[in-house]
Amino acid sequence: MNETKKHIKQICTQIEVSVNRKINSYQDTIWLSDLFKDKKILISASTFARIFGITNSKTKPYKATLDNLAKFLDYKDWENYINYQSKYHSHTNTFLNEDVNGFSKINLEIALLVKNYEAVKLELDKYEKFITINSIHFDVANLIGKYVKINNYDNELLIILAKSAAGRRLFYGCFVDENNENNYFTKAIYNYYLPQVPDFENTLFVTCYILAQKIYFGTIDYPILNSYQNLIKDIDIENLHYHLISRYFECNILIDGTNKILHKNVENYLNLISHFAFIKQKNEWLLARSIKALLHFGFKKELINHKKINEIILTSLMKKRKSNNSAALYIIQLYYLYCNYNLNNGTYHPFYLSNEYLQGNSKEKIAIESATTYVFAKGKNQKLIKQNLQEYCKLNKINWILNLVFKE
């Protein structure tokens, strides 16, 4: 087998693992072609049939087709994919640098371990030039998060991470929905992150995060609330980044819920959320954060009865869950299991997020997985899960799961 054929066979296997489905029929290739279209990558079903060996072909795939296969797995192009496979998968020596003469996770870890922060800065500078894929990015992010906590939220390290573009992405970006023990993350993004990037979008992001965290835990920070209301006075929602749109709706729902006027506005919120979820390609976080906020105040019935938003939720979950296992889809999946699962024929196989996702927010991850297990449990096992889940959610103030699972 020549090298090109070997790599084509290899990437086909990797794509099957990524989408959690074997491609062994023409119907499978139609489904896969649609999945690629969702990421704006165009490969026809007939081309997939030739690539996966479902139909016979003696012709080699075009370079553009190979590039598109690589892009689906988050590589720049086919050449970048080949280089990566050659560099990282042609041997089993895990002690080599991730990037020859450049970034090294091993060097970063030992520098963090001995608090050699000059060396940490050097590795973060190298990381900016390092071509990464998601699994490596989350792996490095979790490594940094681990040592931030080991060093008792070391101020010097938090400053270094805030001043570095790589540090901001790896820590302040990846850990934004984490447990936030003793408000440490709230303090970190407000005191260290924000002064480095004090533009409108980052200010809104930090303000939304702090405000939502407070309300979910049963309090409200009025100076932050006033800052938020000033920020959104003349806001153009349609031009916001999709994450900020999700934060905007989450915060407004939480504020109205706290002020006990959400019942008057819930239908309007659902209509607006479904509108933006329909026109925005990346809609998972808008749906997930809105679901959490509405369920936090017990608006389960209103969610279930809104036909449009449930159609979008169903489409988003079914189309994206096998190619983009995100924390947002984990939340949407749980909502689907409790509100739509029994309305649809067939068997649903829930996906599981590996530890690289939601690692910071381990408490919510455990609650989501326990609630998912509860759907499929029977008899004594189900009773035991129910008892433990209720106690765990009450202890950690995860009210949206309590209201979703146990409220009629």
Secondary structure by P-SEA (a helix, b strand, c coil): ccaaaaaaaaaaaaaaaaaccccccaaaaaaaaaaaaaacccccaaaaaaaaccccccccccaaaaaaaaaaaccccaaaaaaaaaacccccccccccccccccaaaaaaaaaacaaaaaaaaaaaaaaccccaaaaaaaaaaaaaaaaaacccaaaaaaaaacaaaaaaccccccccccccaaaaaaaacccccccccaaaaaaaaaaaaaaaaaaccccaaaaaaaaaaacccccccccaaaaaaaaaaaaaaaaaaccccccaaaaaaaaaaaaaaccccaaaaaaaaaaaaaacaaaaaaacaaaaaaaaaaaaacccccccaaaaaaaaaaaaccccccccbbbbbbbcccccccaaaaaaaaaaaaaaaacccaaaaaaaaaaaaaaaaacaaaaaaacccc
